[in-house]
């Protein structure tokens, strides 16, 4: 996973991994959420990827959009 840049310095997001049709987001204290095109839709997935690469706004976007916040495909403890 790639470390999230956290430009705002107050994000709960720690790291992310981007695939063709998914993004994995690791939140502190080490829980990994999988968001897929099937679970949140192509538009939300595209925004999640863009915000992850930018390093700002990812956690806020997830928390403010119910379809995303509650629409994760899978939740895993960090390895």
N, C-alpha and C positions, 0 to 999 in steps of 0.2 A: 504494500500500500504506500501511497505517496503522502507525505505529511502535508496537512492543510496549512496554508500560509497564515491564516487568522489575522488579517490586516487590522481588524477592529480590536484585536487583543482580548475579546471577551466571549468568544465562541465556545460552545460545548463540543464542536467538531474537532477531532484530532487528526484524522487521516481519511483518505478516500482511494478508491480504485475504480477506473472507468473501463467498461467493456462496450461492445457494439450495442447491446440492448439492455444494459444495466449500469448502475452505479452502486458501489458498496460504500457506505459512510460509517466510519467508526467514531462514536461519541465517547467522551470521557464518562465513565470509568472503564471503557473497553468493550462496549456492546456494538456489534456491527449490524447495521440494517441494510438490506438489499432492496433497492428500488428498481423495478423493471418497466419496460414499455407496457407490458401486459397489466402490471399492477397500478401504475399511476398515469399512463398515457404518454404518447410521444412528446407532446408539448411540455409537460412537466419534466420529463426525463431530460429533454434538451436544456431546459433552464437549470436543472440540478447540475448537469455536466459543466455548463458555462460558469456557474457560480463557484463550483469546486476549483476549476482552473484559475479563476480570478482570485480566489482566496478570501472572498468576502461575501457575506450574505447567505451562505448555504444553510446554516442552522436556523436563521430567521425565516427563510423561505419555507423550509420544512415545517416549522412550528405554526406559521400563519396560514398554511393551505391544508385544510382538513383532509382533502383527497390524498395528499402526499403524506401528511403526518400519520394518518391511519391506514395508508395504502401500501405499506411496505410488503414485499413478497415474502420476506424471511427475516428473522432476527436471530443472531448467533452471538455467543460469547466470543471475545477475541481469542485467537489461538495462543 
